[in-house]
Amino acid sequence: MLTIPQNPADGVAAVRERITVAALAAGRDPATVTLVGVAKSQPLDRVRSALDAGLADLGENYLQEASAHFEALPDRSFRRHFIGALQTNKTREAARLFDWVHTVDRIRIAERLSAQRPESMQPLAVCLQVHLGDESTKSGVAPAGLAALAGAVAELPRLRLRGLMSLPPEEKDPARQRRWFAQLRQLLEGLNTTGHRLDALSMGMSGDFEAAIAEGATHVRIGTAVFGAR
Ligand SMILES: *Cc1c(COP(=O)(O)O)cnc(C)c1O
């Protein structure tokens, strides 16, 4: 269900409460679900309010907007997640700005991020974006290519492969929505049976995060329900 908060402080509190309820219903510890507040197209004062309300993870789609947000908030400590489409000519900036990149979908991007990650920083945490369904507008590696990509990314010295991310097709029926999330979880479990030790499932947005938590989401990426309409 999509609810629009009065202000980001209410949004953070309401979404946290819903995360807790959904996690407990799934027999999970709510602390295993990280709320990534998606700041795209949001004014700085809303971002600041959400951080003041305890938001600890910020998601950004656009590098320019991200660096404007980060430069304006030098005194705040929060984890920085890149969740947008990444072109090869932007990897250097991404490698320097973020703690996590959720949208790695080809080896060339991963190699550049690894080579360009500053030595002074921790290895960059990455998720592989998987293309579920057949919508041509969405990016991601096809499930058939996932094992090869994961194997190659895991070898890169300055990246730490953490898990999988997806933006599955939107379904009106929550049970059908949940099936896409189950599919991503099964792909992760499949990789782990071949020697990977992946622990992150980045899935679920404002309209469907409870279904994602039921299927094991560890990172829910929430814009509208935290910050209000864009
Ligand atoms: C915008 C966006 C979100 C958040 O969407 P809402 O529906 O506003 O919660 C999550 N993930 C990605 C990749 C996005 O681009």
The ligand as an ORCA input file, in Angstrom:
! r2SCAN-3c Opt
* xyz 0 1
  C      12.754      5.688     -7.180
  C      13.294      4.364     -6.821
  C      12.887      3.705     -5.652
  C      11.864      4.256     -4.682
  O      10.600      4.371     -5.268
  P       9.306      4.733     -4.406
  O       8.205      4.048     -5.116
  O       9.194      6.207     -4.399
  O       9.492      4.175     -3.035
  C      13.477      2.483     -5.362
  N      14.406      1.935     -6.165
  C      14.818      2.534     -7.293
  C      15.848      1.873     -8.136
  C      14.276      3.765     -7.661
  O      14.685      4.335     -8.800
*
